[in-house]
């Protein structure tokens, strides 16, 4: 009798264990077979609002970079997100001395005349050709080339071209003044193919690589292994860079003007602008 009761007890315990295991497996199966709860779809407006917040944080971060690295330097910033067609900037609508950055505008006007058949790159200019002088103008900021091209195009005519043909409002080529916003707009139009023929843009972009000055944005962009086209400007305490960056995920235009006549150390300024470019790259690495 005792043996029978012991056997029955063991069988009961085993039954409970087996039954419990089967029930547990059944619940797991049912849970897995249930449809996933619908995920809330993030709207484009919500994504845009998040980008706006991050843009504001980015500008504040760049302000802090200048405070820490170059506290007596004033700066202006322009950024255009080519994927999302969004512009944002800081202190970007004041006319400022553009140094050699304005040579991009001069080059665009010249190439526009070539596209229209009003000039030929093979035409003589100085001791060489128009094409030779154009390349030296953009690639190494050659001053004699700039003087020859200005004489041919007319300085005031370049201002009229910028305003009437390109829609830029902050340009005074006679005094070499531009706003950062208009420089950003000009590069954006080039990046989007809205000005010049494809062959003329390709020629201009080739001149905007391996330039005479690769110590502002360039170290950060080289390190990130992205293709970019840019024009720097250095004059007294001014250190400017303006670039089209072919970021693999989010291509963009970045323009920064900086000025410090009390401490015109452009080597140190270069390191500051490199940090600015690194910070902007981080933004475009992360946004959706």
C-alpha positions, 0 to 999 in steps of 0.5 A: 500500500505504501509503495502504491501511494509513493508511486502515485505521488511520484506520478502526480508530481511528474504530471504537474511538472510536465503539464506546467512545462506544456502550458508554459510552452503553449503561452510562449507560442501564443505570445510569439504568434500574436501580431506586433503592436502597430508602431507609431509612424513618425511624420516628416513634420516631427522629424523636421522639428527634431532636426530644428532642435539639433540645428539649434544645439549645433549652433550653440556648440559652435559658439562654444568652440569659438569661446574656448578656442578663439574667444576674441574672434567673431564668426558667421555660419551658413549651412544647407542640408541638400537632402532635406532642403533646409538652411540654417545659419548664424550672424549670416546676413551682414555684409562682410569682407569675403577675401578670396571666397568671392572668387567663386562668384567671379568664376561662375560669371566667367563660366556663364559667359563661356556657356553662353558663347560670349567667351572661349576658354581658349581666348588669350588673357594676359600671357596665357588663356582664359582657362589658365587664368581661371584655374589659377584664380580659383585653385591658388588665389592668384592675384594677377589672374583675378585682376585680369578677369576683373578687368575683362568682366567688370567689377560692378557687372559682377554685382549686377550678375549676382543680383539679377541672374543669381538672385543674391542680395548681399553682394558688393563686388567693388568692395569685395563684400558678401554675406555668408548666407549668399555664399551658401546660396551660391554653393547650393545652386552649384551643388544642385546644378542650378547654375552653369552647364555640367561641364563648366561645373565639373571644371570649377569643382576640379579647381576647388580641390587640392587648393593652396590652402587646406588647413581650415575645414579640410583636415576634418573632411579629409579625415572623414574621407568625404569628397568636397569642393571648397574655396578659402579666404585669408586676409589679415585677421580673416579666415574663411572657408566655403565648401560643398561636402558630398557626405555619403548619407547627407550631402551639405554646404558649409560656409564659415567666415571668421575675423580677429584683427587683435589676434590674427593667428590663422594657424590657430584659427585653422584648428578652430575651423577644423573643429567646426567642420568636425562638429557639423559632420557629426550632425550630418552623421546622425540626422534622419 
